[in-house]
Amino acid sequence: MKFPIQHRLMAPADDPVPPGSGLPTGSRPEMGRGMMLQASSSDCGSSGPFRLDGRTALVTGAVGILGRHFCHGLAAAGAAVVVTDLDESECERLAAELRRDHNVPALGLGCDITVPESVDSLVERATRALGDIHILHNNAGGKSSNLDAFYARFEDYSLDEWRRIMAVNIDGTFLVTQAVGRRMVAQGKGGSIIQTASVYGALAPDQRIYEGSEYQGRPISSPAVYAASKAAVIGLTRYLAAYWADAGIRVNCLCPGGVESGQNEEFRRRYGQRVPLGRMAQAGEMVGTLLYLASDASSYVTGQVLMVDGGLSAW
């Protein structure tokens, strides 16, 4: 069964992220607790363990808000990028941005990651155009168009909605990882696979932060299906890290905490009180961790779950 569902990182309202906002030249923002100016993509340098020159990265969920940041970060580090999501025309537009802004090869390909034949076609088209795949970033996540069903209370949650989310968040991750991992094994050059999970795949959400909270004008929560699917991604990551270690393929998880995107002030206040750094993340603050896991800087790191959460998981 195929489900009409978005394949982008569109998690509960404390996870989805907005386009990054640049600061005007010469401006100096007021610095909150734990806030640092983010390095620009030009700060990657021309050499060093974080560079990805000569490598190809495939990113799912690429035209979502967080996916765009990840694609630009990989391209800025020198990687050729395969941009994939449901809408091929949107993927092609983002690929054109990467070629223009970073002078790297980039290819936009549409794919429904819940359909095995679509995934197989994606990998075949990508390798035919750009050669070996060295980095896979499973960044796709699902939220159905029926927000009432997605945010329903656990006692009232429908099995159909549960399966819709699982079809993307874990089945799609399985299918893409299987297809690309098989290709990496055949290439015989190792590789790096990074899965985007969530802090809520390891921790339960504090239900108190949702009192009086809104996202895009509606009450918000964090559904059980999201937590369960992301916990499954973490489990799969650890399994594959051991399974493919002898092939030199490293597999790790990037777990974002809440990222500011459009939540109301009450939610941001309540969430910030739960975080040692006292605030939600900005989208660009996830990119450095991805580059670390994708590059030789993490050559002895596999099977790890990196929480990028402002210290939320520390207490």
HUTA-V653418 format. One record per residue. PSI is psi in whole degrees, -180 to 180 (NA if undefined). D_FIRST is the distance of its C-alpha to the first C-alpha in Angstrom with 1 decimal. Layout:
BEGIN
((PSI/D_FIRST) (PSI/D_FIRST))
END
This chain:
BEGIN
((136/0.0) (141/3.8) (137/6.6) (102/10.1) (148/12.1) (140/15.4) (45/15.8) (167/19.4) (84/21.6) (75/21.6) (-171/22.3) (166/24.3) (-11/27.3) (3/29.6) (-40/27.6) (154/26.6) (154/29.4) (167/31.4) (141/32.9) (145/36.0) (126/39.2) (155/42.1) (143/45.6) (148/48.4) (130/50.7) (-6/53.4) (156/51.9) (105/51.9) (157/49.5) (130/50.5) (118/49.2) (177/47.5) (124/47.4) (1/45.7) (132/45.1) (150/45.9) (133/45.9) (142/43.0) (142/43.9) (165/43.1) (-24/41.2) (-12/44.6) (-1/45.6) (-24/43.5) (170/46.6) (-7/47.0) (171/46.9) (172/46.2) (-15/43.6) (-6/41.1) (150/41.1) (24/38.1) (139/39.9) (5/38.8) (154/35.3) (132/31.9) (136/29.4) (126/25.6) (122/24.4) (161/20.8) (33/20.5) (-28/23.8) (3/24.3) (173/24.0) (-49/27.4) (-38/27.8) (-38/26.2) (-42/29.0) (-44/31.6) (-45/30.3) (-44/30.2) (-38/33.7) (-44/35.0) (-43/33.8) (-39/35.3) (-28/38.5) (0/38.9) (-2/38.8) (146/35.3) (142/33.5) (129/30.2) (113/26.8) (117/25.2) (140/21.4) (-175/19.0) (-43/16.6) (107/19.6) (-34/21.7) (-39/24.7) (-38/24.9) (-42/24.7) (-38/27.5) (-42/29.6) (-40/29.5) (-38/30.3) (-38/33.2) (-44/34.4) (-42/34.4) (-42/36.4) (-46/38.8) (-29/39.4) (-4/39.4) (46/40.3) (157/37.6) (139/35.1) (140/31.7) (131/28.6) (123/25.8) (131/22.4) (147/19.1) (137/16.0) (104/12.4) (-5/12.8) (-4/9.3) (116/9.2) (-42/11.9) (-36/13.4) (-39/13.9) (-43/15.6) (-40/17.7) (-40/18.8) (-50/19.8) (-40/22.0) (-47/23.5) (-39/24.4) (-46/25.8) (-32/28.0) (-36/29.2) (-40/30.4) (0/31.7) (-153/32.1) (146/31.4) (124/29.2) (-25/31.4) (131/29.5) (128/25.9) (104/25.2) (96/21.8) (-3/22.2) (142/18.8) (159/17.8) (142/15.6) (122/16.8) (165/14.9) (-16/17.0) (91/17.8) (-29/20.6) (-41/21.7) (-39/18.6) (-41/18.7) (11/22.4) (154/22.5) (152/24.8) (-40/23.6) (-23/24.8) (6/22.6) (135/19.4) (148/16.2) (-35/13.7) (-44/10.9) (-42/12.9) (-47/13.6) (-34/10.1) (-46/9.6) (-44/12.9) (-34/12.5) (-36/9.6) (-52/12.3) (-35/15.5) (-44/15.3) (-44/12.3) (-40/13.2) (-43/16.8) (-48/16.5) (-45/15.1) (-43/17.7) (-41/20.4) (-48/19.9) (-45/20.1) (-40/23.0) (-40/24.7) (-42/24.8) (-40/26.5) (-42/28.9) (-45/30.0) (-34/30.7) (-32/32.6) (24/34.9) (10/35.8) (-161/34.0) (176/32.1) (128/30.9) (127/27.5) (129/27.3) (132/24.5) (115/24.7) (-130/24.4) (153/26.4) (-28/29.6) (-1/27.4) (-12/25.8) (-24/29.3) (149/31.0) (141/30.3) (145/30.8) (108/34.0) (-20/33.1) (-25/36.5) (-12/35.8) (-6/33.5) (119/36.3) (10/37.2) (147/34.7) (153/32.7) (121/30.4) (40/30.4) (9/32.2) (153/29.9) (147/30.3) (163/28.5) (-177/27.4) (104/25.5) (151/22.5) (-34/22.2) (-34/18.6) (-47/20.1) (-44/22.9) (-40/20.9) (-38/18.5) (-31/21.6) (-38/23.6) (-38/20.9) (-41/21.5) (-44/25.2) (-42/24.9) (-40/23.0) (-48/25.7) (-39/28.5) (-50/27.1) (-29/26.7) (-41/30.1) (-39/31.7) (-42/29.6) (10/30.3) (-38/33.8) (-11/35.6) (3/33.9) (20/35.2) (118/31.8) (141/32.1) (121/29.1) (165/29.8) (138/28.3) (120/29.4) (98/29.2) (146/30.2) (-163/31.9) (133/31.9) (130/32.3) (132/34.1) (-33/32.2) (15/32.9) (153/33.5) (168/36.5) (-36/39.8) (-42/39.6) (-46/36.4) (-39/37.9) (-48/41.1) (-42/39.5) (-44/37.3) (-33/40.3) (-20/42.3) (-3/39.9) (129/40.3) (-39/43.4) (-5/43.5) (18/43.3) (168/40.6) (165/37.1) (162/36.2) (151/36.2) (-42/33.3) (-17/35.7) (-6/36.7) (-20/33.5) (-40/34.3) (-39/37.2) (-40/35.3) (-46/32.7) (-38/35.5) (-49/37.2) (-29/34.2) (-23/33.5) (178/37.1) (-10/39.9) (-23/41.2) (35/38.8) (-19/39.4) (25/40.1) (119/37.3) (152/34.1) (17/31.9) (153/33.1) (104/31.6) (114/33.6) (120/33.8) (79/34.7) (16/35.4) (16/39.0) (4/40.0) (-42/37.7) (0/36.9) (-15/40.7) (NA/41.6))
END
